[in-house]
Amino acid sequence: MNRISTIPRKNWQHKLEALGFGYHSLEEAYWDETAYYTFNPTEIQELEKATAQLWQMYLEAVEHVISKNLFFKFHIPEWFRAAIIDSWEQDFPSVYGRFDLGFDGENIKLLEFNADTPTSLLEASVAQWYWLQDKFPAHDQFNSIHEKLIDYWAYLKPYLQSDAVHFASLTNMEDVTNVEYMRDCASQAGLETAYIAVQDIGWAEDIKEFIGADREIMKVIFKLYPYEWIIEEDFGRKLAGNINKTQWIEPAWKILASSKAMLPILWELYPNHPYLLESYTEARNLLNYAKKPLYSREGANVTLYKNHLPVEQNSGIYGKEGFIYQQLFNLPNFSGNYPVIGSWVIGQEAAGIGVRESTNLITNNQSRFVPHLITEH
């Protein structure tokens, strides 16, 4: 693994915007093609292997939480637990997730799993692929995200309650772009699709159904809106009571996989596993560690400690449900840039990676997306 400086493409902004990627430079530069990361084939094989294993470990951990009734560790209200169990036992459709991995060229360690509402999808799939074709067409990339998304939506089609799927998000540019990209993949798979803002999803009390603007019943809804927000709203109780009438993608059990409360459970189930970092519900014997809220986004409310002293922290609105403590992983340092690898699962398979880097040790909403390629050796 290495970081190489390079000259950006001419008119790269227009090239990205032509792909529907409009938030490449909103407040600060987010897409950064002044550099790229290289991986050799062996490193890619190891990342692919780790992603596949971690996915299976998470499935086993979800089964463990449900069978042992460990919902209290996740601060999930009792009224929502049946929805989680039903969505798991009935194998409700799940499309994707993104593992955030630390990788120093030798060790691969799970930092966390964005199982419910992962973003950076368009940039990891289409945007960096077109960058590769323009800059280094003779090279390959660990990236079959686009093809796997279309194929998996096609695979799911017989299992959906309707061929009409609504795609919902908040109306900020990043969320809409990610959802519209997912919607485009579903359309290419032969599904009828429509976009709806989350706040415009209606509820018909007389028939106990979710409805759209024209009172059409919505049988399948893909949402980019986290379950930890949903269970704080009246919306959550309606979803829980309607679980067998409306299919939600991602399914309710993803709230377990997406919570950092799962990290100590994984460590308990797989102690000293080479892909895991020591994790607990209290600091215990850890000397250098990250204190993370059970639920948070973009590094909010995370604090890093070295020798029990805080060395970096982010503010935010999270943490009321509690925290976990995870052994600190030393991210590689490329001239003050610290990369985290987002490794995608589409369906049940490892599908590709995207690299986000930051000048901070905590990857946050000021991080940059940097493309990658595979070298021959």
N, C-alpha and C positions, 0 to 999 in steps of 0.2 A: 504494500500500500504506500502510495506516495502522492504528493501534491505538486502539480506542475503549473507554472505561470504560462499564460498564453494571451494572444490578442483576440478580443471579442470580434464577432462577425460584424460586418457593416450592416447597419439598419437592423440590429438584432431586436430592438424594441418592436419594430413593425412585424418582424417575423413571429415574435411571440404573440403579439396581439392578433395576428391572422389565425393563430391557433385557438383564440378565445382566452388567452392568458393575459389579462389586463392589469393584474396587481403586481407586476414584476418590480415596480419601483415606486410604491405609493408614498410612504414617509421617508424611508431610506431604501437603498438598493437591496432587494430581496433575492432576485435572480442574479447570480454572479458568474459570468463566464470569462472573467479575467484569469481564472485558474480552472483546473479539473483534477480529479483524483484518478489514480490508476490502481488497478488490482490485477494480480496475475491469476491464471486459471485455477491454481490450487486454492488461493484465498477465496475465490468465488464459490468453488465447490464446498469449502468449509462454511461459508455464510449460508449457502443454500441448505446444507445439512443441518446447521444450527436452527434455522428458521423452521424447517420441517419438524425437528425434534421438539422445539419449544411449543409449537402448535399442538402436538400430541400431549405434551405435558400439561398445557392449559386445559385441554378437554378433560383430561383425567382429574385435574384439580377442581374444575367446575362440578364434575360428578361427585367428587369428595365433599365439597361444600354442601351440595344439595342433599346427599345421602346422610350426612352427619348433622344436618340442620344448623349450619354455621353462619346463618344470615346475620346474626347479631354482630359478627366481626366487621360487617360491611355497613352497619347502621341503615339497613333497609327495613322500612316499616312492614309490619306483619301483613297488611292488606295487599301489598304488592308481591309477596312471596309466592303465592299460588300462580301468578302470571309467569314468574320466572320458571317455576317447576314445569308448568304446562308447556312453555315454549321449548324447554330442554327435552322433556320426555317425548314430545310430539315432533321433535327434530324440525322446528320451524326454520325456514330458509335463512342462511347467513352468507353474505357475499365476500366480505373482506376484513382485513385488519392490518395494522402496521406495528411490527416490533421495533423499538428503538434500542439499538445495540451499541455498546462500546467495543471498539476493535483497535488493537494496537499493533496489528500485523501478526500477532501470535495468539493472543487470548481474545475470545468472543464472549462478552458478558451481556446478559439482559439487563437493561436499565428500567424499561417498563413496556407495557403493551397497550397500544391505542386500538382497542377492540371494538369500540362503539362508534366513534365519530372521527376517524383519522382523516386528516387533510394532507396537502401536498401531493395529491393524486395526479392531477394533470401534469405538474412539472416532472414527476417521477416517470410517468409513462410517455406521453407524447412530446413534451417540450424538450427533454434531454435527448430523446431519440432523434428528433430533427436536428438538434445541435450536432449530434454525432455524424449524421449524414452530410451535413454541411462542412464540418471541420475535419473529421477523420473517418471517411466512408470505408476505409479498408479495415477498420477495427470493429469489434463487437462490444456489446454492453449487456450487463445482466438486467434484462428488461423485456419480459413478455407480458407486462401488465395489461396492455391494451387488448391483445388477443385473448388473454385468459378471461378478462372481464366480459367480452362479447360471448365467448364460448360458455362461460358459466351462467350468464343470463339465459342463454338458449337452453342449457341443461335444466335450469330451474323452471322453465316455462310450463311444463306439464304439472308441476307441483304448486303452482300459484293458483289462488282462488279466482283470478281473473287475468286476462291478457292485458288489461288496462292497469298501469302502474302510475301512481302519483309520486312525484319527487318533491320533497319538502325541505326547506331550510329557512334560517333567518335571511334577511335581505341584504346583508353586507356582501361586497364583491367577492371575497374569497370563498365564502360558503356557497353562494349562488354558482360560482364558476365550477367548484368541485361537484356540486349536485347536477349541474347541467352536463358536465362531462360524463358522469355516471349515467345520466338519462340518455345521452347519445349512444353509449355502449348498449344499453338495453333496447333502444330503438333499432340499432343494427342487428340485434338478436331476434327481431321480429315482434317485439312487444309494442303495444300502444302506450304512449307516455304523455304526461302533462306535468308542468311545474306548478306548485302552489306554495305560497309563503306559509310558514308554520302557523303564524297568527291568523291565517285565513281558513285554517281547517275548522270546519263547523261540526256541531253535534246536534243530531235530531233526537230529542228526548223521546218522542212518541214511538220511534222504531228502534231506539238505542243503536244508532249507526253514526259513523263519521261521514260527513258530507262535504262536498266542494261548493264552489260559488253558485253553481246552478242546481244545488240540492242533489247532485248525483251522488250515489253511495260509493264510497271509496273502499274497495275490498283489499287492495294491496298498496301500502305506503312505504316508500323508502324515505327515511328521515336522517338529516344531518343535524341532530338536536339531542343533546346527551340525556340519558335516562336519569342522571342525578338531578337534573333540572325538572324533568317531567314529574318525578315523584314528589316534588315540592309544590306542584300545581294541581288544581282540580282536574286538569287534563289527564293526570296520571291515574286517578281513580276510574275515569271513563275508559282509558286504555286497558286497565287491569280487568274491568268488568266485561270487556268486549273482545278479549284475547282470542277467542275461537271464531270470531266473525270477521275481524280485520287482521290481515297479516302485516306485521311491522318488520321492516328490514332496516337496521339490524334487529334481531329478536331480543326479548326481554332478558334472556340469560346473559347477554353480553354486558350487562351492568356489573356482573361478577368479574368477568375477564378483564374489563377495563379499569376496575378499581385497583389501586396500589395495595389494598388490603390483601390481594392475592399473593403478593411477593413473599411475605412471611410464611404463608401456607405452602407455597412452592418449595421454600427452603426446608420446611418441616417434612414435606413429602419426598424431596430429593436432596437430602443433606450433602453438602460438598460437591454438588453437581458442577461440572466444569463450565457450564453456561450460566450459572446463577451466582449472584452476589449474596453474601450472608445478609439476611433480612429478619427483622423482629418488630414486635409492637412496642418495644422500648429499646433504649440504646445498648443495654447489657454491657458486653465486654468490648464493644466497638470503640476504636480510637479515632479513626478517620471515617466519616459517614455522611450520608445525605439524609436529612429529615424531610419527608415528603407527605403532603396531605393525602388522605385516602382518595380524594377526588380533586383534580385541578387540571388546568389547561395551560399550555405554553410556559411551563416552569414556574407558575405563580405559587407563592408561599413556600418555595423550596429553600432550605438553608443547607449549606455545605460546611462541615466541621473537619478541622485537622487538629489533632491533639486536643480534642474536646472544645476547641475554640472556633467560633464562626469565622469563615474566611470569605464567604459570599452568600448573599441571600436576595430573594425576590419578594416583593410585597404582593398583595392580592386580596381576594375576597374569600379564599378557601381555608379549610382547616377545622371547621366547626365539628366535623365528624371524627376528627382525630388524625394521628400521624403514624407513619411507619418509619423505621430506621434501617437504612440500607448501606452496607459497606461501600466506601467510596472507590470508584474505579478511576484510575489515572488515564484520562483521554490523551491520545497522542497530541503533541504540540507541534504544529507546522507554522513556525514563525508567528506565534501568537494566535493561531487559528485552531480551534478545537472541534473536530468533526464527530458527529453522531450519525450512525447509519440507520436509516429507516428501511426495514426489510419487510416487503409486502407478502401477505398471504391472500390469495384469491381462490375462493372455494376451499379446497383442502391443500393447496399446493403453494410452495414458495414461488414467487412470480417476478422478483426483481428488487432493486434497491434504489434509494435516493439518498444523497449525502447533504445534510445540513450542518453548517459550521457557524461558530460564534467566537467572538473575541473574549467571551465570558466562559466560565466553566459550566454554568447552567445554560442549557439551550433554551432560549425564550423566543418571544415574538419579534425580536430584533435579529434573529439568526438569518443566515443566507443559504440559499439552495445552490449547490455547486455540482455541475454534471460530472459524470465518470465514464471511463472506458476500461476495457480489458486489454492488457498487454499480452504479448505472445509468451513471455517467460515470467 
